[in-house]
Structures are given as structure tokens and as C-alpha cells.
């Protein structure tokens, strides 16, 4: 099995500080995340910046009880004591937080706080205070459904509000008896379903990512918290923060349709990383460029096209021959077809669809790195595979195959733009040295 980036035994635990301007903010925007972090063994603290002078004791007790429902003990719940409505984000507020954290000797790796895309003045100030008070951190910015400026909120990390996490979140929010009317002013369920649709999850909490210089290691661990199908597929490959896409050189199929399919495929994959991965990891080169081999050996790599069109894919086949490979085409007398390496047969299924494959395997050019490859019998079939890479949730059957087999070659059939699995060929992973089982 490859390194499990989501398991605490595979990496040091994070020290996490969840910051809310008011009691209940963290629970509204990040209770599922806090629950997930606690379940994974991370050290989580909660900081509530303000008090309501009229209900200080009540709301502090509610916050402590709610944190306990999320698995955060009372000694890790802290209060800034600034009067509600009067957060400024100025030097006095920042100094207060720094001094409090200094007394606690708390230097977080990850700070979870409000997004700046929020109409509440205290929420916006909490965002500025958090960024000014901490260094060498990763930030996850959550939204609250009662004041979110959704037109400006740009999340890239999504945490599934699973039934068990929802149960914890509901119990935590019910601790806030004094705030029931406020919390219920808008439908939190509908809001989280809307966020989930962005990541093909039924219901989700969503987070923008903010990175400070020097927080590279924590950044990888933070992205591993995302439950979206996109992140689940790509996390094993984008380990060092870079990913090289090597596309076929011109000359093999320069028909207008083929060129259009190739351009659209690359644009779609590029945009997916723009939307969902921070910092942007993707660099693109033609596979016959002088530096292509060196780039293939520098870490995670993606190849588009089979051995007949992509020189790097051809070299991969020589080094670690895949079970299924493409033959013919590229100006030859026979059409391009997918063939089994051992039996010589082509895949068959009803309806005479086109075929292709997606492969995620050990990178034969780089130790402890992965290669993702996609190729089809036509430019349209290849494009369909690349579109799966851009949005694995669009083909749940293929996504499940890679969830079950971190390294595999999956043959797919294309009908009307939809993909179905024909065969799954498991492989050993980069951690196991590569190769097929």
C-alpha cells in the first residue's frame, strides 16, 4: 500500500487551532473538520475571540460543552474576552492573541478560521487577526451560512459531512440554546448540500486554503484532509507539490477534431487544479521536449496518449510493460486498438463502444513517485479519460476502483461520453517498488 496521507501513524500529528469570532462559529463552519481531525489523532484547540457581555457565562459554558461534543476537552478551549461586535483586527487584538498563545505555548501548524468572504464585521476581523498573529502556518478558512458572501468564497478543500460527523455536529450546535434562532435563520443543511455539490459530495464543509511561506509540509497534510474524489485520486501522485503533464507531440493525429479534443482535455484538467489545488502544482510540456525525460524523473507525472503517440508513455511500456496497451494507428495500416499483452485479445462489451485506460502506477523514472497515464483508441476516448482525471466523481465506478486499488490499470468503455469499467488490473504501488501483481 502507498503512504496513507490521512492516517496519523503515517505522519506526525498536527497542532490545530480553530478560531471563531463568537461561540458557535467553529461548530457551524468546521465541526465535521474538527471531528475528523480528532478522529485522526491530531491535537485540536478552540479559541473564541469575543464575549457577549450580557451572556458571558452562558455562552462560555455553551462553547465548552459544544467543544466536548467534538472531542475537544475543556482545557483546550480558550477565550479572548474581547467584547462582541468590537473586534478590530488592530495591533491590540493581535497582541492579545499572541500573548494568550504564548502563555499556552501553543504554536499551531494549522489554523482554522473565518473566510474573509463574510459580511459580519467580527468574522472579517477574526480572519485578519489570525493571519497577523501566527507564522509558518497553513490556514483553512470556513464560511458560516448566516453571513457568507458566497459569491466571493473560493474553497478548495471539502470535508464530507458523513452521518457520524453530522451527529456530532448536531449535538454540538444543540449546546447553543441561547443562539438557536440565529443558527436557524438560514437552512444549514441546504447550505452544506450546495457546498458539497462543488466536490460531488452529498453534504460538505468547505474551506479556502491560505499558505504562509515555510509551511510546505503542513500544506500537504492539510490537502490530505479533503474528502473530494479529486483529492482522493491525486493525493498519492502530487506528493512533493509538483506534477508534470507530458502531452503528445504534434504529427500523429492533427485532424481538427483530434486537436480540439486534445486542447479541451488539457484545459479541463488544468482548470480542475486551478479550482481545487493550492498552490497550483501542474506544469505542462510536450513529451518530445528535450527536458521531458528529466521531468518524468523529477516526481509525479501524467502522460496523455499511449506508446504510439507519447514518447514517455512508450518508454514506460519498455520499462514496466502494462497489461493493456495500444497498437496500430499513428498513420499505420490498421486502426488503433487496445490489446491485452498476454492473450492478444481486445476488450469486448455490448454496444461496440470505444475503449481506453487510466493507469496509476509507480513511476519507473523516479523512486517513491507515481505516474498517471491515460490513453484511448481515439482522441475522443482519450479526452474522456482525461476528463475523468479532472473530475473523478463524474465516474463513480472508476473512482471506486482507484479507491480500492491505489495502483491499478483500469480499462474503460466510452458510450455517449460516459465511462464504464471493463477491467481492473491491480498493481503494486510506488511504496512497494512498482510492477503488476
C-alpha positions as CSV (number, residue, x, y, z in Angstrom):
1,X,0.0,0.0,0.0
2,X,1.2,3.6,-0.6
3,X,1.7,6.0,2.2
4,X,-1.7,6.8,3.7
5,X,-1.6,10.5,3.9
6,X,-4.7,10.6,6.0
7,X,-3.6,8.2,8.8
8,X,-1.8,9.7,11.8
9,X,0.7,6.9,12.1
10,X,1.9,7.8,8.6
11,X,3.0,11.3,9.7
12,X,3.4,13.4,12.7
13,X,0.1,14.8,14.2
14,X,-0.8,18.4,13.5
15,X,-1.3,21.0,16.2
16,X,-4.5,22.7,15.1
17,X,-6.2,25.9,16.4
18,X,-9.8,26.5,15.4
19,X,-10.6,30.2,15.8
20,X,-14.1,31.6,16.0
21,X,-15.1,35.2,16.4
22,X,-18.1,34.0,18.6
23,X,-19.1,30.9,20.4
24,X,-20.8,28.6,17.8
25,X,-18.9,29.9,14.7
26,X,-16.4,27.0,14.7
27,X,-19.3,24.5,15.2
28,X,-21.3,26.0,12.3
29,X,-18.4,26.2,9.8
30,X,-16.0,23.4,10.8
31,X,-17.5,20.8,13.3
32,X,-17.1,18.0,10.8
33,X,-13.4,19.0,10.2
34,X,-12.7,19.2,13.9
35,X,-14.3,15.8,14.4
36,X,-12.2,14.3,11.6
37,X,-9.0,15.9,13.0
38,X,-9.7,14.5,16.4
39,X,-10.5,11.0,15.0
40,X,-7.2,11.1,13.2
41,X,-5.3,11.8,16.5
42,X,-4.4,15.5,15.8
43,X,-4.2,18.0,18.7
44,X,-7.1,20.4,18.4
45,X,-7.6,23.6,20.4
46,X,-10.5,26.1,20.1
47,X,-10.2,29.9,20.5
48,X,-13.3,32.0,20.9
49,X,-12.3,35.7,20.4
50,X,-15.3,37.6,21.8
51,X,-17.7,37.5,24.7
52,X,-21.3,38.8,24.9
53,X,-21.3,40.9,28.0
54,X,-24.9,40.1,28.7
55,X,-24.4,36.3,28.5
56,X,-20.7,35.8,29.0
57,X,-21.1,32.9,31.5
58,X,-23.8,31.2,29.5
59,X,-22.1,31.4,26.2
60,X,-18.7,30.3,27.5
61,X,-20.4,27.2,29.1
62,X,-22.2,26.5,25.8
63,X,-18.8,26.7,23.9
64,X,-17.1,24.4,26.3
65,X,-20.0,21.9,26.1
66,X,-20.0,22.0,22.3
67,X,-16.3,21.5,22.1
68,X,-16.6,18.5,24.3
69,X,-19.1,17.0,21.8
70,X,-16.5,17.4,19.1
71,X,-13.9,15.7,21.3
72,X,-12.0,18.8,22.4
73,X,-11.6,18.9,26.2
74,X,-12.3,22.0,28.3
75,X,-8.6,22.7,28.9
76,X,-8.1,23.2,25.1
77,X,-11.0,25.7,24.8
78,X,-9.7,29.3,25.2
79,X,-11.4,32.7,25.3
80,X,-10.1,36.1,24.1
81,X,-12.6,38.1,26.1
82,X,-13.0,40.9,23.5
83,X,-16.5,42.5,23.5
84,X,-18.7,41.1,20.8
85,X,-19.0,43.5,17.9
86,X,-15.8,45.2,18.7
87,X,-13.1,43.1,17.0
88,X,-10.9,45.4,15.1
89,X,-8.0,43.3,13.8
90,X,-5.7,46.0,15.1
91,X,-2.4,45.7,17.0
92,X,-4.2,45.4,20.4
93,X,-6.3,42.4,19.2
94,X,-3.3,40.8,17.6
95,X,-1.1,41.3,20.7
96,X,-3.8,39.8,22.9
97,X,-3.9,36.6,20.8
98,X,-0.1,36.4,20.6
99,X,0.2,36.8,24.4
100,X,-2.5,34.2,25.1
101,X,-0.9,31.7,22.7
102,X,2.5,32.4,24.3
103,X,1.2,31.7,27.8
104,X,-0.2,28.4,26.4
105,X,3.0,27.7,24.5
106,X,0.7,26.9,21.5
107,X,2.3,27.2,18.1
108,X,-0.2,25.7,15.6
109,X,0.7,24.1,12.3
110,X,-2.9,24.6,11.0
111,X,-5.2,27.5,11.9
112,X,-8.9,27.1,11.0
113,X,-10.6,30.4,10.9
114,X,-13.2,32.6,9.2
115,X,-13.1,33.4,5.5
116,X,-12.7,37.0,4.5
117,X,-15.7,36.5,2.3
118,X,-18.1,37.2,5.1
119,X,-20.4,40.2,5.8
120,X,-20.1,40.1,9.6
121,X,-17.5,42.6,10.8
122,X,-16.3,40.4,13.6
123,X,-15.8,37.5,11.2
124,X,-13.7,39.6,8.9
125,X,-11.6,40.9,11.8
126,X,-11.1,37.3,13.1
127,X,-9.6,36.4,9.7
128,X,-7.2,39.3,9.8
129,X,-6.2,38.7,13.5
130,X,-5.4,35.0,12.8
131,X,-3.2,35.8,9.8
132,X,-1.4,38.5,11.7
133,X,-0.9,36.5,14.9
134,X,0.6,33.3,13.5
135,X,3.6,32.4,11.3
136,X,4.7,29.4,9.3
137,X,1.1,28.2,9.2
138,X,-1.5,26.8,6.8
139,X,-4.9,28.4,7.1
140,X,-8.2,26.8,6.4
141,X,-11.0,29.4,6.0
142,X,-14.5,28.3,6.7
143,X,-17.8,30.1,6.0
144,X,-20.9,30.5,8.1
145,X,-24.3,30.1,6.5
146,X,-25.8,33.1,8.3
147,X,-23.3,35.7,6.8
148,X,-21.4,34.0,4.0
149,X,-20.6,36.1,0.9
150,X,-20.9,33.0,-1.3
151,X,-20.0,34.9,-4.5
152,X,-16.5,35.5,-3.1
153,X,-16.0,32.3,-1.2
154,X,-13.4,30.1,-3.1
155,X,-13.0,26.8,-1.3
156,X,-10.6,24.1,-2.4
157,X,-10.8,21.6,0.5
158,X,-14.0,19.8,1.2
159,X,-14.8,17.6,4.3
160,X,-17.6,15.2,3.9
161,X,-20.4,15.7,6.5
162,X,-20.9,12.0,6.9
163,X,-23.8,10.7,9.1
164,X,-21.5,10.1,12.1
165,X,-19.9,13.6,11.7
166,X,-23.4,15.1,11.3
167,X,-24.5,13.5,14.5
168,X,-21.6,15.1,16.3
169,X,-22.2,18.5,14.6
170,X,-25.9,18.4,15.5
171,X,-25.1,17.6,19.2
172,X,-22.5,20.4,19.3
173,X,-24.9,23.0,17.8
174,X,-27.7,22.0,20.2
175,X,-25.5,23.1,23.0
176,X,-26.1,26.7,22.0
177,X,-29.6,27.1,23.4
178,X,-29.1,30.9,23.5
179,X,-28.4,31.0,19.8
180,X,-31.0,28.6,18.3
181,X,-32.8,31.4,16.5
182,X,-29.7,32.8,15.0
183,X,-28.3,29.4,13.9
184,X,-31.7,28.5,12.3
185,X,-32.1,31.8,10.4
186,X,-30.9,30.0,7.2
187,X,-31.0,26.4,6.4
188,X,-27.6,24.9,7.2
189,X,-28.4,21.6,5.6
190,X,-29.2,23.3,2.3
191,X,-26.1,25.4,2.5
192,X,-23.8,22.4,3.1
193,X,-25.5,20.4,0.3
194,X,-24.7,23.4,-2.0
195,X,-21.1,23.3,-0.9
196,X,-21.0,19.5,-1.4
197,X,-22.2,19.7,-5.0
198,X,-18.9,21.6,-5.8
199,X,-17.0,18.4,-4.8
200,X,-19.5,15.7,-5.7
201,X,-20.3,15.1,-2.0
202,X,-23.8,14.9,-0.7
203,X,-23.1,17.4,2.1
204,X,-19.8,19.1,2.9
205,X,-18.0,21.8,4.9
206,X,-15.7,23.7,2.6
207,X,-12.5,25.6,3.2
208,X,-10.3,28.1,1.4
209,X,-6.6,27.4,1.8
210,X,-4.1,30.0,2.8
211,X,-0.4,29.3,2.9
212,X,2.4,31.1,4.6
213,X,6.0,30.6,3.4
214,X,7.7,27.8,5.2
215,X,4.5,25.7,5.7
216,X,5.1,23.2,2.9
217,X,4.9,20.1,4.9
218,X,1.7,21.1,6.7
219,X,0.2,22.1,3.4
220,X,0.4,18.5,2.1
221,X,-1.1,17.2,5.3
222,X,-3.9,19.8,5.0
223,X,-4.8,18.8,1.5
224,X,-5.0,15.2,2.6
225,X,-7.9,16.2,4.8
226,X,-10.1,16.8,1.8
227,X,-12.7,14.1,1.1
228,X,-13.5,15.1,-2.5
229,X,-13.0,12.4,-5.2
230,X,-10.5,14.7,-6.9
231,X,-8.2,14.9,-3.9
232,X,-8.6,11.2,-3.1
233,X,-7.4,10.3,-6.6
234,X,-4.5,12.8,-6.9
235,X,-3.0,12.9,-3.4
236,X,-0.8,9.8,-3.9
237,X,0.7,11.4,-7.0
238,X,1.2,15.1,-6.1
239,X,3.3,14.3,-3.1
240,X,6.1,16.8,-3.4
241,X,3.8,19.6,-4.5
242,X,4.6,19.4,-8.3
243,X,3.0,17.4,-11.1
244,X,4.3,17.3,-14.7
245,X,1.9,16.7,-17.5
246,X,3.5,15.4,-20.7
247,X,1.3,15.6,-23.7
248,X,1.8,14.0,-27.2
249,X,3.8,15.9,-29.8
250,X,2.1,17.1,-33.0
251,X,2.2,14.9,-36.1
252,X,0.4,11.7,-35.0
253,X,-3.2,12.9,-35.5
254,X,-3.5,16.5,-36.5
255,X,-7.1,16.4,-37.7
256,X,-9.2,19.4,-36.4
257,X,-11.3,17.0,-34.2
258,X,-8.2,15.4,-32.6
259,X,-6.6,18.8,-31.9
260,X,-9.8,20.1,-30.4
261,X,-10.2,17.0,-28.2
262,X,-6.6,17.3,-27.0
263,X,-6.9,21.0,-26.2
264,X,-10.2,20.7,-24.4
265,X,-8.9,17.7,-22.4
266,X,-5.8,19.6,-21.2
267,X,-7.8,22.8,-20.5
268,X,-10.3,20.8,-18.4
269,X,-7.6,19.1,-16.3
270,X,-5.7,22.4,-15.8
271,X,-8.8,24.2,-14.7
272,X,-9.6,21.4,-12.1
273,X,-6.2,22.0,-10.5
274,X,-6.8,25.8,-10.6
275,X,-10.1,25.3,-8.8
276,X,-9.2,22.6,-6.3
277,X,-5.4,22.5,-5.5
278,X,-3.5,25.2,-3.7
279,X,-0.7,26.0,-4.5
280,X,-1.2,25.1,-8.2
281,X,1.1,22.1,-8.9
282,X,0.8,21.5,-12.6
283,X,3.5,22.2,-15.2
284,X,3.0,21.1,-18.8
285,X,5.5,20.1,-21.5
286,X,5.4,18.3,-24.9
287,X,6.6,14.7,-24.4
288,X,9.3,15.1,-27.1
289,X,10.8,18.2,-25.5
290,X,14.5,17.9,-24.5
291,X,13.7,18.0,-20.8
292,X,10.8,15.6,-20.9
293,X,12.7,12.6,-19.6
294,X,14.3,14.6,-16.8
295,X,10.9,16.0,-15.8
296,X,9.5,12.5,-15.8
297,X,12.1,11.5,-13.3
298,X,11.5,14.5,-11.0
299,X,8.4,13.3,-9.2
300,X,4.7,12.8,-10.1
301,X,4.0,12.7,-13.8
302,X,0.9,12.5,-16.1
303,X,1.1,11.2,-19.6
304,X,-1.6,11.7,-22.2
305,X,-1.6,9.2,-25.1
306,X,-0.4,5.7,-25.5
307,X,3.0,4.3,-26.7
308,X,2.1,5.1,-30.3
309,X,1.7,8.8,-29.7
310,X,3.6,9.7,-26.5
311,X,7.4,9.0,-26.3
312,X,7.4,9.0,-22.5
313,X,4.5,6.5,-22.4
314,X,6.5,4.4,-24.9
315,X,9.5,4.4,-22.6
316,X,7.3,3.5,-19.7
317,X,6.0,0.5,-21.6
318,X,9.5,-0.7,-22.2
319,X,10.5,-0.3,-18.5
320,X,7.3,-1.7,-16.9
321,X,5.0,-3.1,-19.6
322,X,1.3,-2.6,-18.8
323,X,-1.2,-5.4,-19.1
324,X,-3.2,-3.4,-21.7
325,X,-1.5,-1.4,-24.4
326,X,-2.5,0.4,-27.6
327,X,-1.4,-0.7,-31.0
328,X,-1.9,0.4,-34.6
329,X,-3.0,3.8,-35.6
330,X,-0.5,6.7,-35.9
331,X,-0.6,6.6,-39.7
332,X,-0.3,2.8,-39.9
333,X,-2.4,0.4,-42.0
334,X,-4.6,-0.8,-39.1
335,X,-6.8,1.3,-36.7
336,X,-5.7,1.9,-33.2
337,X,-6.9,-0.8,-30.8
338,X,-6.5,-1.8,-27.2
339,X,-4.8,-5.2,-26.8
340,X,-4.1,-7.5,-23.8
341,X,-0.3,-8.0,-23.5
342,X,-0.5,-11.8,-22.7
343,X,-3.6,-13.0,-24.6
344,X,-3.5,-10.6,-27.5
345,X,-7.3,-10.1,-27.3
346,X,-9.1,-6.8,-27.4
347,X,-11.7,-5.8,-24.8
348,X,-15.3,-6.5,-25.7
349,X,-18.6,-5.3,-24.3
350,X,-22.0,-4.8,-25.7
351,X,-22.8,-1.7,-27.8
352,X,-19.4,-1.5,-29.7
353,X,-18.1,1.4,-27.6
354,X,-14.6,2.9,-27.8
355,X,-12.1,1.9,-25.2
356,X,-9.3,3.5,-23.2
357,X,-7.4,3.1,-20.0
358,X,-6.4,5.1,-17.0
359,X,-3.3,3.9,-15.1
360,X,-1.9,5.0,-11.8
361,X,1.3,3.2,-11.0
362,X,4.8,3.5,-9.7
363,X,6.8,6.0,-11.8
364,X,9.5,3.9,-13.4
365,X,11.7,7.0,-13.8
366,X,11.5,8.2,-10.1
367,X,11.7,6.3,-6.8
368,X,8.7,6.7,-4.4
369,X,6.7,8.6,-7.1
370,X,3.6,7.9,-9.1
371,X,2.7,8.1,-12.7
372,X,-0.8,8.6,-14.0
373,X,-1.4,7.8,-17.7
374,X,-4.5,7.9,-19.9
375,X,-4.9,6.7,-23.5
376,X,-7.7,5.8,-25.8
377,X,-8.3,4.2,-29.2
378,X,-9.4,7.7,-30.4
379,X,-8.8,11.3,-29.5
380,X,-12.4,11.4,-28.1
381,X,-11.8,8.3,-26.0
382,X,-8.6,9.8,-24.6
383,X,-10.4,13.0,-23.9
384,X,-13.0,11.1,-21.9
385,X,-10.2,9.6,-19.8
386,X,-8.6,13.0,-19.1
387,X,-12.0,14.4,-18.1
388,X,-12.2,11.6,-15.6
389,X,-8.8,12.8,-14.2
390,X,-10.3,16.3,-13.9
391,X,-13.4,15.1,-12.2
392,X,-13.2,11.5,-10.8
393,X,-16.6,11.9,-9.2
394,X,-18.2,12.0,-12.7
395,X,-17.5,8.3,-13.0
396,X,-18.0,6.8,-9.5
397,X,-17.3,3.3,-10.7
398,X,-13.8,4.2,-11.9
399,X,-13.2,6.3,-8.8
400,X,-14.1,3.4,-6.6
401,X,-11.6,1.2,-8.5
402,X,-8.8,3.5,-7.6
403,X,-10.0,3.9,-4.0
404,X,-9.8,0.1,-3.7
405,X,-6.5,-0.2,-5.6
406,X,-4.1,2.8,-5.1
407,X,-2.1,1.5,-8.1
408,X,-4.0,-0.1,-11.0
409,X,-4.7,0.0,-14.7
410,X,-8.4,0.4,-15.4
411,X,-9.8,-0.2,-18.8
412,X,-12.9,1.8,-19.6
413,X,-15.6,1.9,-22.3
414,X,-17.0,5.1,-23.6
415,X,-20.6,5.5,-24.6
416,X,-22.1,8.9,-25.2
417,X,-19.3,10.5,-23.1
418,X,-20.0,8.2,-20.1
419,X,-17.4,5.8,-18.8
420,X,-17.8,2.3,-17.5
421,X,-15.3,-0.1,-16.1
422,X,-14.3,-3.1,-18.3
423,X,-11.4,-4.5,-16.3
424,X,-9.4,-3.5,-13.2
425,X,-5.8,-4.8,-13.2
426,X,-4.3,-4.1,-9.7
427,X,-0.6,-3.3,-9.4
428,X,1.9,-2.8,-6.6
429,X,2.4,0.7,-5.6
430,X,5.4,3.1,-5.5
431,X,5.9,2.2,-1.9
432,X,6.2,-1.5,-2.9
433,X,8.6,-0.8,-5.7
434,X,6.2,-0.8,-8.6
435,X,5.1,-3.6,-11.0
436,X,2.0,-5.6,-11.6
437,X,0.5,-8.1,-9.3
